[in-house]
Amino acid sequence: MEFVVKFDVDNDAFGERGSPAFQLEVSRILGKIAEKALFISNDVGTVVIHDSNGNRVGEWGWQQ
């Protein structure tokens, strides 16, 4: 079983790649995933990832 996280960083919420805004947004998303991973079982499928602007940017979940 694998834990897979995939999200697109090519929108305004991330700013310039490598910038403090970019790093902050990536950290925010990874922190949210870590919080939710405690309560999401592996039979749920995938969970949607939203950026700080509310846009859907990807998903995460368990894969067989």
N, CA, C and O atoms as a CHARMM CRD file, in Angstrom:
* protein
*
  256
    1    1 MET  N      0.83800  -1.16700   0.00000 PROA 1      0.00000
    2    1 MET  CA     0.00000   0.00000   0.00000 PROA 1      0.00000
    3    1 MET  C      0.89300   1.24400   0.00000 PROA 1      0.00000
    4    1 MET  O      1.96000   1.26600   0.61400 PROA 1      0.00000
    5    2 GLU  N      0.43300   2.26200  -0.69600 PROA 2      0.00000
    6    2 GLU  CA     1.18300   3.51700  -0.78900 PROA 2      0.00000
    7    2 GLU  C      0.30700   4.67600  -0.33200 PROA 2      0.00000
    8    2 GLU  O     -0.91400   4.65200  -0.49000 PROA 2      0.00000
    9    3 PHE  N      0.94500   5.67700   0.23000 PROA 3      0.00000
   10    3 PHE  CA     0.29000   6.93900   0.55500 PROA 3      0.00000
   11    3 PHE  C      0.73500   7.92300  -0.51000 PROA 3      0.00000
   12    3 PHE  O      1.92500   8.22200  -0.61100 PROA 3      0.00000
   13    4 VAL  N     -0.20000   8.43500  -1.31000 PROA 4      0.00000
   14    4 VAL  CA     0.13200   9.26700  -2.46500 PROA 4      0.00000
   15    4 VAL  C     -0.43300  10.68000  -2.27500 PROA 4      0.00000
   16    4 VAL  O     -1.60400  10.85700  -1.94000 PROA 4      0.00000
   17    5 VAL  N      0.42500  11.67400  -2.49700 PROA 5      0.00000
   18    5 VAL  CA     0.02200  13.08200  -2.45300 PROA 5      0.00000
   19    5 VAL  C      0.41900  13.70200  -3.78800 PROA 5      0.00000
   20    5 VAL  O      1.57100  13.60800  -4.21200 PROA 5      0.00000
   21    6 LYS  N     -0.55500  14.33800  -4.44300 PROA 6      0.00000
   22    6 LYS  CA    -0.26200  14.97700  -5.71900 PROA 6      0.00000
   23    6 LYS  C     -1.04800  16.27400  -5.79400 PROA 6      0.00000
   24    6 LYS  O     -2.27400  16.27800  -5.68000 PROA 6      0.00000
   25    7 PHE  N     -0.32000  17.39500  -5.99100 PROA 7      0.00000
   26    7 PHE  CA    -1.01200  18.66700  -6.18000 PROA 7      0.00000
   27    7 PHE  C     -0.21700  19.57300  -7.10100 PROA 7      0.00000
   28    7 PHE  O      1.01000  19.50600  -7.17200 PROA 7      0.00000
   29    8 ASP  N     -0.95600  20.42400  -7.80500 PROA 8      0.00000
   30    8 ASP  CA    -0.40600  21.34300  -8.80000 PROA 8      0.00000
   31    8 ASP  C     -0.01500  22.64900  -8.11500 PROA 8      0.00000
   32    8 ASP  O     -0.84500  23.26300  -7.44500 PROA 8      0.00000
   33    9 VAL  N      1.21200  23.07400  -8.26800 PROA 9      0.00000
   34    9 VAL  CA     1.69500  24.30400  -7.63600 PROA 9      0.00000
   35    9 VAL  C      1.78000  25.45900  -8.63300 PROA 9      0.00000
   36    9 VAL  O      2.48800  26.43800  -8.40000 PROA 9      0.00000
   37   10 ASP  N      1.05800  25.33700  -9.73800 PROA 10     0.00000
   38   10 ASP  CA     1.13800  26.34300 -10.79800 PROA 10     0.00000
   39   10 ASP  C     -0.08600  27.25400 -10.79300 PROA 10     0.00000
   40   10 ASP  O     -0.81200  27.33200 -11.78400 PROA 10     0.00000
   41   11 ASN  N     -0.31400  27.95000  -9.66000 PROA 11     0.00000
   42   11 ASN  CA    -1.38200  28.95100  -9.61500 PROA 11     0.00000
   43   11 ASN  C     -0.99000  30.08000  -8.66000 PROA 11     0.00000
   44   11 ASN  O      0.06700  30.02600  -8.03000 PROA 11     0.00000
   45   12 ASP  N     -1.83100  31.08700  -8.55500 PROA 12     0.00000
   46   12 ASP  CA    -1.50200  32.31000  -7.80900 PROA 12     0.00000
   47   12 ASP  C     -1.24300  32.10200  -6.32000 PROA 12     0.00000
   48   12 ASP  O     -0.47700  32.85900  -5.72500 PROA 12     0.00000
   49   13 ALA  N     -1.85500  31.10500  -5.71000 PROA 13     0.00000
   50   13 ALA  CA    -1.68100  30.89600  -4.27200 PROA 13     0.00000
   51   13 ALA  C     -0.23400  30.56000  -3.91600 PROA 13     0.00000
   52   13 ALA  O      0.19100  30.78500  -2.78300 PROA 13     0.00000
   53   14 PHE  N      0.52700  30.02500  -4.87400 PROA 14     0.00000
   54   14 PHE  CA     1.89200  29.60500  -4.60900 PROA 14     0.00000
   55   14 PHE  C      2.93200  30.67600  -4.91800 PROA 14     0.00000
   56   14 PHE  O      4.05100  30.60300  -4.41000 PROA 14     0.00000
   57   15 GLY  N      2.59600  31.65400  -5.72800 PROA 15     0.00000
   58   15 GLY  CA     3.56700  32.68400  -6.09300 PROA 15     0.00000
   59   15 GLY  C      4.71300  32.09700  -6.90600 PROA 15     0.00000
   60   15 GLY  O      4.54800  31.08400  -7.58600 PROA 15     0.00000
   61   16 GLU  N      5.85800  32.73000  -6.83300 PROA 16     0.00000
   62   16 GLU  CA     7.04200  32.26900  -7.56400 PROA 16     0.00000
   63   16 GLU  C      7.62100  31.00600  -6.93200 PROA 16     0.00000
   64   16 GLU  O      7.72800  30.91200  -5.71000 PROA 16     0.00000
   65   17 ARG  N      7.98400  30.05700  -7.75000 PROA 17     0.00000
   66   17 ARG  CA     8.56900  28.81200  -7.24900 PROA 17     0.00000
   67   17 ARG  C      9.82800  29.11900  -6.43100 PROA 17     0.00000
   68   17 ARG  O     10.72200  29.82600  -6.89500 PROA 17     0.00000
   69   18 GLY  N      9.88400  28.58600  -5.22100 PROA 18     0.00000
   70   18 GLY  CA    11.03200  28.79300  -4.34900 PROA 18     0.00000
   71   18 GLY  C     10.92300  30.01600  -3.44800 PROA 18     0.00000
   72   18 GLY  O     11.74700  30.20500  -2.55300 PROA 18     0.00000
   73   19 SER  N      9.91200  30.84400  -3.67800 PROA 19     0.00000
   74   19 SER  CA     9.73800  32.04600  -2.85600 PROA 19     0.00000
   75   19 SER  C      9.19000  31.67100  -1.47700 PROA 19     0.00000
   76   19 SER  O      8.70600  30.55400  -1.28700 PROA 19     0.00000
   77   20 PRO  N      9.26200  32.59600  -0.51500 PROA 20     0.00000
   78   20 PRO  CA     8.66600  32.32600   0.79700 PROA 20     0.00000
   79   20 PRO  C      7.16900  32.00000   0.70800 PROA 20     0.00000
   80   20 PRO  O      6.68200  31.14400   1.44600 PROA 20     0.00000
   81   21 ALA  N      6.43800  32.67300  -0.18700 PROA 21     0.00000
   82   21 ALA  CA     5.00400  32.39500  -0.35900 PROA 21     0.00000
   83   21 ALA  C      4.78900  30.97400  -0.85500 PROA 21     0.00000
   84   21 ALA  O      3.87700  30.28300  -0.40100 PROA 21     0.00000
   85   22 PHE  N      5.62700  30.53900  -1.78600 PROA 22     0.00000
   86   22 PHE  CA     5.55100  29.18000  -2.32100 PROA 22     0.00000
   87   22 PHE  C      5.77800  28.16400  -1.19900 PROA 22     0.00000
   88   22 PHE  O      5.00300  27.22100  -1.04100 PROA 22     0.00000
   89   23 GLN  N      6.82900  28.36100  -0.43400 PROA 23     0.00000
   90   23 GLN  CA     7.16800  27.43500   0.64800 PROA 23     0.00000
   91   23 GLN  C      6.08100  27.42100   1.71800 PROA 23     0.00000
   92   23 GLN  O      5.77000  26.36700   2.27100 PROA 23     0.00000
   93   24 LEU  N      5.50700  28.57500   2.01000 PROA 24     0.00000
   94   24 LEU  CA     4.45000  28.66800   3.00400 PROA 24     0.00000
   95   24 LEU  C      3.20100  27.90300   2.56100 PROA 24     0.00000
   96   24 LEU  O      2.59000  27.19400   3.36100 PROA 24     0.00000
   97   25 GLU  N      2.82700  28.04400   1.30000 PROA 25     0.00000
   98   25 GLU  CA     1.63500  27.35400   0.79000 PROA 25     0.00000
   99   25 GLU  C      1.84500  25.84600   0.76000 PROA 25     0.00000
  100   25 GLU  O      0.94900  25.09300   1.14000 PROA 25     0.00000
  101   26 VAL  N      3.00900  25.39400   0.31500 PROA 26     0.00000
  102   26 VAL  CA     3.29900  23.95400   0.31700 PROA 26     0.00000
  103   26 VAL  C      3.26500  23.42700   1.75100 PROA 26     0.00000
  104   26 VAL  O      2.69000  22.36900   2.00800 PROA 26     0.00000
  105   27 SER  N      3.86700  24.14500   2.67300 PROA 27     0.00000
  106   27 SER  CA     3.86400  23.73600   4.08200 PROA 27     0.00000
  107   27 SER  C      2.45600  23.70100   4.65000 PROA 27     0.00000
  108   27 SER  O      2.11300  22.79400   5.40800 PROA 27     0.00000
  109   28 ARG  N      1.63900  24.68200   4.29100 PROA 28     0.00000
  110   28 ARG  CA     0.25300  24.72500   4.76400 PROA 28     0.00000
  111   28 ARG  C     -0.51800  23.49600   4.29300 PROA 28     0.00000
  112   28 ARG  O     -1.23300  22.86300   5.07000 PROA 28     0.00000
  113   29 ILE  N     -0.36300  23.16600   3.00600 PROA 29     0.00000
  114   29 ILE  CA    -1.06100  22.01100   2.44200 PROA 29     0.00000
  115   29 ILE  C     -0.58800  20.71700   3.09300 PROA 29     0.00000
  116   29 ILE  O     -1.40800  19.88000   3.46900 PROA 29     0.00000
  117   30 LEU  N      0.71700  20.54400   3.23100 PROA 30     0.00000
  118   30 LEU  CA     1.23900  19.31800   3.84900 PROA 30     0.00000
  119   30 LEU  C      0.79700  19.19500   5.30900 PROA 30     0.00000
  120   30 LEU  O      0.53200  18.09200   5.78600 PROA 30     0.00000
  121   31 GLY  N      0.71900  20.31900   6.01500 PROA 31     0.00000
  122   31 GLY  CA     0.23600  20.30400   7.39300 PROA 31     0.00000
  123   31 GLY  C     -1.22100  19.88100   7.48300 PROA 31     0.00000
  124   31 GLY  O     -1.59100  19.11000   8.36900 PROA 31     0.00000
  125   32 LYS  N     -2.05700  20.38200   6.56600 PROA 32     0.00000
  126   32 LYS  CA    -3.47000  20.00200   6.53200 PROA 32     0.00000
  127   32 LYS  C     -3.62000  18.50700   6.25100 PROA 32     0.00000
  128   32 LYS  O     -4.45700  17.83500   6.85400 PROA 32     0.00000
  129   33 ILE  N     -2.79700  17.99200   5.32500 PROA 33     0.00000
  130   33 ILE  CA    -2.84600  16.55900   5.01500 PROA 33     0.00000
  131   33 ILE  C     -2.46000  15.74700   6.24700 PROA 33     0.00000
  132   33 ILE  O     -3.11400  14.75500   6.57000 PROA 33     0.00000
  133   34 ALA  N     -1.40200  16.16600   6.93400 PROA 34     0.00000
  134   34 ALA  CA    -0.96100  15.45000   8.13300 PROA 34     0.00000
  135   34 ALA  C     -2.05100  15.42400   9.19100 PROA 34     0.00000
  136   34 ALA  O     -2.25500  14.39600   9.83700 PROA 34     0.00000
  137   35 GLU  N     -2.75900  16.53600   9.38100 PROA 35     0.00000
  138   35 GLU  CA    -3.85200  16.59500  10.34800 PROA 35     0.00000
  139   35 GLU  C     -4.97400  15.64000   9.97300 PROA 35     0.00000
  140   35 GLU  O     -5.47200  14.90300  10.82300 PROA 35     0.00000
  141   36 LYS  N     -5.37500  15.64700   8.70900 PROA 36     0.00000
  142   36 LYS  CA    -6.49500  14.82300   8.26400 PROA 36     0.00000
  143   36 LYS  C     -6.13100  13.34400   8.16600 PROA 36     0.00000
  144   36 LYS  O     -6.99700  12.48600   8.33200 PROA 36     0.00000
  145   37 ALA  N     -4.86600  13.03600   7.90100 PROA 37     0.00000
  146   37 ALA  CA    -4.44800  11.63800   7.72100 PROA 37     0.00000
  147   37 ALA  C     -4.69400  10.82100   8.98600 PROA 37     0.00000
  148   37 ALA  O     -4.85400   9.60300   8.90900 PROA 37     0.00000
  149   38 LEU  N     -4.72500  11.46700  10.13700 PROA 38     0.00000
  150   38 LEU  CA    -5.00000  10.76200  11.38800 PROA 38     0.00000
  151   38 LEU  C     -6.41400  10.19900  11.42500 PROA 38     0.00000
  152   38 LEU  O     -6.67500   9.21700  12.12000 PROA 38     0.00000
  153   39 PHE  N     -7.32900  10.81800  10.67900 PROA 39     0.00000
  154   39 PHE  CA    -8.74000  10.45900  10.77500 PROA 39     0.00000
  155   39 PHE  C     -9.31200   9.82500   9.51200 PROA 39     0.00000
  156   39 PHE  O    -10.47100   9.40900   9.50900 PROA 39     0.00000
  157   40 ILE  N     -8.53200   9.74200   8.44900 PROA 40     0.00000
  158   40 ILE  CA    -9.00600   9.17700   7.18300 PROA 40     0.00000
  159   40 ILE  C     -8.45700   7.76200   7.04300 PROA 40     0.00000
  160   40 ILE  O     -7.24300   7.56200   7.02000 PROA 40     0.00000
  161   41 SER  N     -9.34300   6.79200   6.95200 PROA 41     0.00000
  162   41 SER  CA    -8.88500   5.41300   6.81800 PROA 41     0.00000
  163   41 SER  C     -8.52600   5.11700   5.36700 PROA 41     0.00000
  164   41 SER  O     -8.86900   5.87600   4.46100 PROA 41     0.00000
  165   42 ASN  N     -7.83600   4.00900   5.16600 PROA 42     0.00000
  166   42 ASN  CA    -7.35200   3.68500   3.82800 PROA 42     0.00000
  167   42 ASN  C     -8.45000   3.20400   2.89000 PROA 42     0.00000
  168   42 ASN  O     -8.17000   2.97800   1.71300 PROA 42     0.00000
  169   43 ASP  N     -9.67400   3.03800   3.34800 PROA 43     0.00000
  170   43 ASP  CA   -10.74900   2.61100   2.45100 PROA 43     0.00000
  171   43 ASP  C    -11.60000   3.77200   1.93200 PROA 43     0.00000
  172   43 ASP  O    -12.58300   3.54600   1.22700 PROA 43     0.00000
  173   44 VAL  N    -11.23400   5.00600   2.27000 PROA 44     0.00000
  174   44 VAL  CA   -12.00000   6.17400   1.84000 PROA 44     0.00000
  175   44 VAL  C    -11.71800   6.53300   0.39100 PROA 44     0.00000
  176   44 VAL  O    -12.57800   7.11700  -0.26800 PROA 44     0.00000
  177   45 GLY  N    -10.55800   6.20600  -0.11700 PROA 45     0.00000
  178   45 GLY  CA   -10.17800   6.60900  -1.46900 PROA 45     0.00000
  179   45 GLY  C     -9.31600   7.84300  -1.41900 PROA 45     0.00000
  180   45 GLY  O     -8.39100   7.92500  -0.61100 PROA 45     0.00000
  181   46 THR  N     -9.60900   8.81700  -2.28000 PROA 46     0.00000
  182   46 THR  CA    -8.79800  10.02400  -2.30100 PROA 46     0.00000
  183   46 THR  C     -9.53700  11.19200  -1.65900 PROA 46     0.00000
  184   46 THR  O    -10.76600  11.22100  -1.61100 PROA 46     0.00000
  185   47 VAL  N     -8.75400  12.15700  -1.16400 PROA 47     0.00000
  186   47 VAL  CA    -9.28900  13.35600  -0.53400 PROA 47     0.00000
  187   47 VAL  C     -8.77800  14.55600  -1.33200 PROA 47     0.00000
  188   47 VAL  O     -7.60100  14.61400  -1.68700 PROA 47     0.00000
  189   48 VAL  N     -9.65700  15.50100  -1.60900 PROA 48     0.00000
  190   48 VAL  CA    -9.32500  16.67400  -2.41700 PROA 48     0.00000
  191   48 VAL  C     -8.43400  17.62900  -1.62900 PROA 48     0.00000
  192   48 VAL  O     -8.60900  17.80500  -0.42300 PROA 48     0.00000
  193   49 ILE  N     -7.46900  18.24700  -2.32800 PROA 49     0.00000
  194   49 ILE  CA    -6.60200  19.27900  -1.76500 PROA 49     0.00000
  195   49 ILE  C     -7.01500  20.62100  -2.36100 PROA 49     0.00000
  196   49 ILE  O     -7.15500  20.75800  -3.57700 PROA 49     0.00000
  197   50 HSD  N     -7.20900  21.60800  -1.48700 PROA 50     0.00000
  198   50 HSD  CA    -7.51700  22.97600  -1.93300 PROA 50     0.00000
  199   50 HSD  C     -6.37800  23.90900  -1.53500 PROA 50     0.00000
  200   50 HSD  O     -5.78400  23.74900  -0.46800 PROA 50     0.00000
  201   51 ASP  N     -6.07500  24.88300  -2.39100 PROA 51     0.00000
  202   51 ASP  CA    -5.08100  25.89100  -2.02100 PROA 51     0.00000
  203   51 ASP  C     -5.73400  26.91800  -1.10000 PROA 51     0.00000
  204   51 ASP  O     -6.92100  26.81100  -0.79500 PROA 51     0.00000
  205   52 SER  N     -4.96900  27.90900  -0.65700 PROA 52     0.00000
  206   52 SER  CA    -5.49200  28.90400   0.27900 PROA 52     0.00000
  207   52 SER  C     -6.54000  29.81200  -0.35300 PROA 52     0.00000
  208   52 SER  O     -7.26200  30.50600   0.36200 PROA 52     0.00000
  209   53 ASN  N     -6.63500  29.81800  -1.67300 PROA 53     0.00000
  210   53 ASN  CA    -7.66900  30.58000  -2.37200 PROA 53     0.00000
  211   53 ASN  C     -8.94500  29.77400  -2.57800 PROA 53     0.00000
  212   53 ASN  O     -9.93100  30.28700  -3.10700 PROA 53     0.00000
  213   54 GLY  N     -8.92400  28.51200  -2.15800 PROA 54     0.00000
  214   54 GLY  CA   -10.10200  27.65800  -2.30200 PROA 54     0.00000
  215   54 GLY  C    -10.16200  26.86400  -3.58900 PROA 54     0.00000
  216   54 GLY  O    -11.14500  26.16800  -3.84100 PROA 54     0.00000
  217   55 ASN  N     -9.12400  26.95500  -4.40800 PROA 55     0.00000
  218   55 ASN  CA    -9.09700  26.22100  -5.67100 PROA 55     0.00000
  219   55 ASN  C     -8.66100  24.77600  -5.44300 PROA 55     0.00000
  220   55 ASN  O     -7.76700  24.50400  -4.64100 PROA 55     0.00000
  221   56 ARG  N     -9.29900  23.86000  -6.15500 PROA 56     0.00000
  222   56 ARG  CA    -8.88500  22.46200  -6.10100 PROA 56     0.00000
  223   56 ARG  C     -7.56000  22.33200  -6.85000 PROA 56     0.00000
  224   56 ARG  O     -7.47300  22.67700  -8.02800 PROA 56     0.00000
  225   57 VAL  N     -6.52600  21.83300  -6.16100 PROA 57     0.00000
  226   57 VAL  CA    -5.21100  21.72800  -6.79100 PROA 57     0.00000
  227   57 VAL  C     -4.69100  20.29800  -6.84900 PROA 57     0.00000
  228   57 VAL  O     -3.65400  20.05200  -7.46500 PROA 57     0.00000
  229   58 GLY  N     -5.37900  19.35300  -6.22700 PROA 58     0.00000
  230   58 GLY  CA    -4.91100  17.97800  -6.27800 PROA 58     0.00000
  231   58 GLY  C     -5.66900  17.09000  -5.32100 PROA 58     0.00000
  232   58 GLY  O     -6.77800  17.40900  -4.89300 PROA 58     0.00000
  233   59 GLU  N     -5.04500  15.95800  -4.98800 PROA 59     0.00000
  234   59 GLU  CA    -5.67500  15.00400  -4.08900 PROA 59     0.00000
  235   59 GLU  C     -4.62500  14.15300  -3.40300 PROA 59     0.00000
  236   59 GLU  O     -3.46800  14.10500  -3.82000 PROA 59     0.00000
  237   60 TRP  N     -5.04200  13.49500  -2.35900 PROA 60     0.00000
  238   60 TRP  CA    -4.15900  12.58500  -1.63900 PROA 60     0.00000
  239   60 TRP  C     -4.98500  11.39700  -1.15900 PROA 60     0.00000
  240   60 TRP  O     -6.21000  11.47300  -1.07300 PROA 60     0.00000
  241   61 GLY  N     -4.30600  10.30900  -0.85000 PROA 61     0.00000
  242   61 GLY  CA    -5.00000   9.13200  -0.33700 PROA 61     0.00000
  243   61 GLY  C     -4.13300   7.89900  -0.39800 PROA 61     0.00000
  244   61 GLY  O     -2.94800   7.96200  -0.72700 PROA 61     0.00000
  245   62 TRP  N     -4.73600   6.79200  -0.08000 PROA 62     0.00000
  246   62 TRP  CA    -4.06900   5.49100  -0.07500 PROA 62     0.00000
  247   62 TRP  C     -4.31800   4.77700  -1.37600 PROA 62     0.00000
  248   62 TRP  O     -5.41500   4.84300  -1.92900 PROA 62     0.00000
  249   63 GLN  N     -3.28900   4.08100  -1.87700 PROA 63     0.00000
  250   63 GLN  CA    -3.43900   3.26300  -3.09000 PROA 63     0.00000
  251   63 GLN  C     -2.89300   1.87200  -2.80700 PROA 63     0.00000
  252   63 GLN  O     -1.90300   1.69900  -2.09600 PROA 63     0.00000
  253   64 GLN  N     -3.56700   0.89300  -3.38300 PROA 64     0.00000
  254   64 GLN  CA    -3.13500  -0.50500  -3.22200 PROA 64     0.00000
  255   64 GLN  C     -1.93800  -0.78800  -4.09200 PROA 64     0.00000
  256   64 GLN  O     -1.42800  -1.90900  -4.09600 PROA 64     0.00000
